[in-house]
Structures are given as C-alpha cells and as structure tokens.
C-alpha cells in the first residue's frame, strides 16, 4: 500500500513537472511550437508515402511486364521515380525547416529562462547581512551554482 501511494505521489510530481515544462515551452512562442508540430507530423508521413509509391512502382511494373507493355513500364518508372525524388526533396526541406524552428525555439526558450532567473535574482542582489550569511558573494555577480545549492533544495 505504501508503494502504491509512493508511486502515485511520484507520478503526480512527474506530471506536474512535465505540465510546467510544456507550459513554459508553449508560452515561449506558441507559433514556433505549432510549426514544429506541423513539420514533425508531415515529416512523419513522408516514409509511409514513400512506401506507397514503391508499392505502386512494383505493382505497375509487374502488370506492365505481364501484359507486355514495355513503353508503359518506362513511363511509369520515370513518373514514380520523379515522385520518389520529389518526396525525398520534400522530406529534406521538412527536416531543414524542423531543425531551424527547433533551433529558434531553443534559443528563445534559453532566453526566457535566463530572464526568469534574472528576475528571481534581481531582488536578491543586495548587500544585506542575510545575503552574506549564506556565504554568497555580495558583489553584483552571483555564483549561480552556489545560489541553486543554497536556495533551491
């Protein structure tokens, strides 16, 4: 029974943490997140489309060979080859777009977190006895590692 309670409590903590993280990512720039999801979704569809095109190539080639129409086989091979090439180009463009948007989102997220940390540290950057009693430097620069180990536990 204790294990179940502990597991449920752990799951609540994990769920709460992930919901806060996802909310932070969404608040950073909803448009980047939406575009990243769109690029990822369509990038995931490309392999299934390539499989469908390959299946059509094989089926049409088999039919053309059985019916003795070599010219139709050549035309179909060229068409489906171009279609496969187009899918490869589309896949590459989606991958590039996804990487660019992800990079922009990561940069914006890092800036958002840095601003939040700055806003938390701004009131602390005073020269008070309480500040010095924690063993932190009293200058305008604060050692973040010391701050996190002292204040965040």
C-alpha positions in Angstrom: 0.0 0.0 0.0 2.9 2.4 0.8 4.5 1.6 -2.5 1.3 2.4 -4.4 1.0 5.7 -2.6 4.6 6.5 -3.2 4.2 5.6 -6.9 1.1 7.7 -7.2 2.8 10.7 -5.5 5.8 10.2 -7.8 3.6 10.2 -10.8 1.9 13.4 -9.6 5.3 15.1 -9.3 6.3 13.9 -12.7 3.0 15.0 -14.3 3.2 18.4 -12.6 6.8 18.9 -13.7 6.1 18.0 -17.3 3.0 20.1 -17.4 5.0 23.1 -16.2 7.8 22.4 -18.7 5.3 22.1 -21.6 3.5 25.3 -20.5 6.9 27.1 -20.4 7.7 25.9 -23.9 4.3 26.8 -25.2 4.4 30.3 -23.6 7.8 30.9 -25.0 6.4 31.0 -28.6 3.2 29.2 -29.5 3.8 29.8 -33.2 7.2 28.0 -33.1 5.7 25.1 -31.2 2.7 24.8 -33.6 5.0 24.9 -36.7 7.3 22.4 -35.1 4.4 20.1 -34.6 3.2 20.6 -38.2 6.7 19.9 -39.6 7.1 16.9 -37.4 3.7 15.5 -38.4 4.3 15.9 -42.1 7.9 14.7 -41.8 6.5 11.5 -40.3 4.1 11.0 -43.2 6.8 11.0 -45.8 8.1 7.5 -45.2 4.6 6.0 -45.5 4.1 7.9 -48.7 7.4 6.5 -50.0 6.3 3.0 -49.2 3.0 3.6 -51.0 4.9 4.9 -54.1 7.3 2.0 -54.0 4.4 -0.5 -53.8 2.8 1.2 -56.8 6.1 1.0 -58.8 6.3 -2.7 -58.1 2.6 -3.4 -58.9 2.6 -1.4 -62.1 5.9 -2.9 -63.2 4.6 -6.4 -62.7 1.4 -5.6 -64.6 3.3 -4.0 -67.5 5.6 -7.0 -67.8 2.7 -9.4 -67.7 0.7 -7.5 -70.3 3.8 -7.0 -72.5 3.8 -3.2 -72.5 7.4 -2.1 -72.0 6.8 1.5 -73.1 4.2 1.9 -70.3 6.7 0.4 -67.9 9.3 3.0 -68.8 6.8 5.9 -68.5 5.6 4.6 -65.1 9.1 4.1 -63.9 10.0 7.7 -64.8 6.8 9.1 -63.2 7.2 7.2 -60.0 10.9 7.8 -59.9 10.2 11.6 -60.1 7.6 11.2 -57.5 10.1 9.4 -55.2 12.6 12.2 -55.8 10.0 14.8 -55.0 9.2 13.0 -51.8 12.9 12.9 -50.9 13.2 16.7 -51.6 10.1 17.4 -49.5 11.4 15.2 -46.7 14.7 17.1 -46.7 13.0 20.5 -46.8 10.7 19.5 -43.9 13.8 18.3 -41.9 15.6 21.6 -42.6 12.6 23.6 -41.6 12.1 21.5 -38.4 15.7 22.0 -37.4 15.5 25.7 -38.0 12.3 26.1 -36.0 13.7 23.9 -33.2 16.9 25.9 -33.1 14.9 29.2 -32.9 12.7 27.7 -30.2 15.6 26.5 -28.1 17.3 29.9 -28.3 14.1 31.7 -27.4 13.5 29.2 -24.5 17.0 29.7 -23.2 16.5 33.5 -23.3 13.1 33.2 -21.5 14.7 31.0 -18.8 17.6 33.4 -18.4 15.2 36.3 -18.0 13.2 34.4 -15.4 16.4 33.6 -13.5 17.5 37.2 -13.7 14.1 38.3 -12.3 14.4 35.9 -9.4 17.9 37.0 -8.7 17.4 40.7 -9.0 15.8 41.2 -5.6 18.5 39.0 -4.0 21.4 41.1 -5.4 21.5 43.4 -2.4 24.3 43.8 0.1 22.5 42.7 3.2 23.7 40.7 6.2 21.2 38.0 5.4 22.7 37.7 1.9 26.2 37.5 3.2 25.2 35.0 5.9 24.5 32.4 3.2 28.1 32.6 2.1 27.2 34.2 -1.2 29.3 37.0 -2.7 28.0 40.5 -2.0 29.1 41.9 -5.4 26.7 42.4 -8.3 27.8 39.0 -9.7 26.3 35.9 -8.1 27.6 32.4 -8.4 24.6 30.5 -9.8 25.8 27.1 -8.6 26.1 28.5 -5.0 22.7 30.1 -5.4 20.9 26.9 -6.5 22.5 24.7 -3.8 21.7 27.3 -1.1 18.2 28.4 -2.1 16.8 25.5 -4.2 16.6 22.3 -2.3 
